[in-house]
């Protein structure tokens, strides 16, 4: 019996998954893209991400700050002002995020068409049509 050796990247899989989960979050991607244009204050970010709650924005910014993507600066004014900006790591991450966003825009119609086709097949299947009938209708 031969033992299979684990792939060297598998040991990092949980860490990679955590980072991909952060990047894949809807709000994280929007905040990163918004901060590409320069530093912003909390309320400015909230206003320009449409629909995010204060609690979710706080959670998103903290997660991005923890991952080293965003830096938070507090200015000693009255009341204190807080500014968020991308770090160098965040800037480098924004490039693939931008590329992915452009890919989505380019292929949105194809994805919508695929979803419509899938939903139609699922609707037919839920009406009790046999798999043979479905197969013959797809040919």
N, C-alpha and C positions, 0 to 999 in steps of 0.2 A: 504494500500500500504506500503510495507516495503522498507526502504532505505538500499542500500548496503553500507557497510563501506569500505572506500578505504584501500587497502593493505598497510601496513606500509612502504614497500619499494618503493611504487609508487611515494612518494614525492621526492625521490632521483633520479628518473628515468632520468631527463634531465642531471644531473651530471654524472651518470653512463654511459649514452649514449655518452657524450663528451669524457670520458676516454676510452671507448671501441672504439670510432672512432680513437683516437690517436693510440691506440695499434694496431688497424686493418689496419693502413696505411702501405703500403708496405715498405716505406723507414724507418719509425720508427722501425719496427720490425728488419730490417736489421742492423740499427745502434745499437740498443740495443744488438743484438747478437754479433756484432763486438766488442763492448765495454766490453763484458763479459771477454775478454782476458786481459783487462787492458786499461789504458788511451791511447788515441791517439790524434794526431794533426789533424786539419781540412783536410789538403790535403791527409793524410793517410786514413782517413775515406772516402773521395771522391774517391780515387783510388780503394779502396776495396769494394765499393758498386756498381761498374759498371753501368754507364748510368745515374747516378743522376747529375743534373745540380748544379752549385754552389748556385744558388738562392734557389732551392728546399732543398738542404742540410742545408743551413742557416736557412730556415723556419722550417725544421724538428728538428734541434738541438735546436732552440729557443723554440719550442713547448715542447720538452722533458725537457728542462731546466725549463720552466714555470711550468710544472707539477711536478717538483721535482725529475725527473727520472735521469737527467744528470746534472753534475756540470761543469762549465766552469772556467778554471783558466788561467789568463794572467800572463806570466812571463816577468819581466822587462828587456828584452834583446833588442838589436837593430838589426833587427826589432823585435817587440814584438812577442813572441810565445804564442799560445793559445792551451790549452790541454783540452780535454773533457774526463770525466770518469763517470761511473755509480755511483749514490748515493746508500745508503743502500736500499732505496725504489726501485731504478732501478734494483738492484741485485735481490730483491725479485720478481719483475715483470718479470725478465728474465727467471725465472724457468717455469712459465706457458707458456711463449712465446716459450721456448725451447721444452716443452712438446707438444705444438700445432704443431711446426715445424716437430717434429718427427712423430706425428700422420699423418700429410700431406704426408710425405715421405712414410710412411707405407701404406697409402690408395690411393696413387696417381693413381695407375692402375685402381682401382675401380671407382674413380671419373672420370677418362678419359673414361672408358667404359660407365658409366652412361651418360656422356655428348654426346658421340657418339650416343647412343640409342635415347636420347632426340632429337638431331639434325636430325636424320633419320626420326623420327616421325613428326617433324616440317616440314621437307622437303616434306614428303608425304602429309601432311595437306595443304601445300601451293600450291600443284598442283590441288587442288579442289576435293580431295577424300572426300567422305561423312564421317561423324562421324561413321555411321554404318559400312562402309567398313574398317575404321581404327580400330574399335573395334574388328571386326572379324579377322583382320590380326594380332592383338596383342594377341589373345587367343591361 
